Amino acid sequence: MIETTLDFLKRLWVDIQRLFFLFLIVFVLSIIDVVFKFSEQYAFLTAVCTSTSIVLAVAGISHIARRVLFPQIDLKEFARQALREPLSSAIVFLGICVVLSTFIVVNVMLLS
């Protein structure tokens, strides 16, 4: 739960930093194709950079959507709670694996 306005502003600042870093990565991946002219041998890198940019942009949008729709949920507190019990840690680890594998599968599907 958000206890004070200062806590909310700290979380907002952290979110802005994360989204800026994500935007920077997407921007760099998008510009790579323009700056470096890939030969026919490495033309697949254009598709890889584009699909990775799309997946990262969707991840940023989903992060914003989670914050807007569920502002009272503090995932940091859930992570702290998971450290106290091994079953909780296993569930958190499984959840992270599912999210990362979803990003990989979506990226591969975009490339096919």
SULVEN-V861548 format. One record per backbone hydrogen bond with DSSP energy under -1.0 kcal/mol. NH is the residue of the N-H (numbers start at 1). CO is the residue of the C=O. E is the energy in kcal/mol with one decimal. If there is no record, write none. Layout:
BEGIN
nh->NH co->CO e->E
nh->NH co->CO e->E
END
This chain:
BEGIN
nh->8 co->4 e->-1.8
nh->9 co->5 e->-2.5
nh->10 co->6 e->-2.2
nh->11 co->7 e->-2.4
nh->12 co->8 e->-2.5
nh->13 co->9 e->-2.3
nh->14 co->10 e->-2.2
nh->15 co->11 e->-2.6
nh->16 co->12 e->-2.4
nh->17 co->13 e->-2.2
nh->18 co->14 e->-2.4
nh->19 co->15 e->-2.8
nh->20 co->16 e->-2.4
nh->21 co->17 e->-2.4
nh->22 co->18 e->-2.5
nh->23 co->19 e->-2.8
nh->24 co->20 e->-2.5
nh->25 co->21 e->-2.0
nh->26 co->22 e->-2.4
nh->27 co->23 e->-2.7
nh->28 co->24 e->-2.5
nh->29 co->25 e->-2.6
nh->30 co->26 e->-2.0
nh->31 co->27 e->-2.1
nh->32 co->28 e->-1.8
nh->35 co->31 e->-2.7
nh->36 co->32 e->-2.6
nh->43 co->40 e->-1.0
nh->45 co->42 e->-1.5
nh->46 co->43 e->-1.2
nh->48 co->44 e->-2.3
nh->49 co->45 e->-2.7
nh->50 co->46 e->-2.3
nh->51 co->47 e->-2.8
nh->52 co->48 e->-2.3
nh->53 co->49 e->-2.1
nh->54 co->50 e->-2.2
nh->55 co->51 e->-2.4
nh->56 co->52 e->-2.4
nh->57 co->53 e->-2.3
nh->58 co->54 e->-2.4
nh->59 co->55 e->-2.1
nh->60 co->56 e->-2.2
nh->61 co->57 e->-2.3
nh->62 co->58 e->-2.6
nh->63 co->59 e->-1.9
nh->64 co->60 e->-2.2
nh->65 co->61 e->-2.7
nh->66 co->62 e->-2.3
nh->67 co->63 e->-2.1
nh->68 co->64 e->-2.4
nh->69 co->65 e->-3.0
nh->70 co->66 e->-2.5
nh->73 co->70 e->-1.1
nh->78 co->74 e->-1.5
nh->79 co->75 e->-2.2
nh->80 co->76 e->-2.2
nh->81 co->77 e->-2.4
nh->82 co->78 e->-2.0
nh->83 co->79 e->-1.2
nh->89 co->85 e->-2.0
nh->90 co->86 e->-2.2
nh->91 co->87 e->-2.1
nh->92 co->88 e->-2.5
nh->93 co->89 e->-2.6
nh->94 co->90 e->-2.4
nh->95 co->91 e->-2.4
nh->96 co->92 e->-2.4
nh->97 co->93 e->-2.3
nh->98 co->94 e->-2.4
nh->99 co->95 e->-2.3
nh->100 co->96 e->-2.6
nh->101 co->97 e->-2.6
nh->102 co->98 e->-2.1
nh->103 co->99 e->-2.0
nh->104 co->100 e->-2.0
nh->105 co->101 e->-2.7
nh->106 co->102 e->-2.7
nh->107 co->103 e->-2.1
nh->108 co->104 e->-2.4
nh->109 co->105 e->-2.6
nh->110 co->106 e->-2.3
nh->111 co->107 e->-1.4
nh->112 co->108 e->-1.2
END
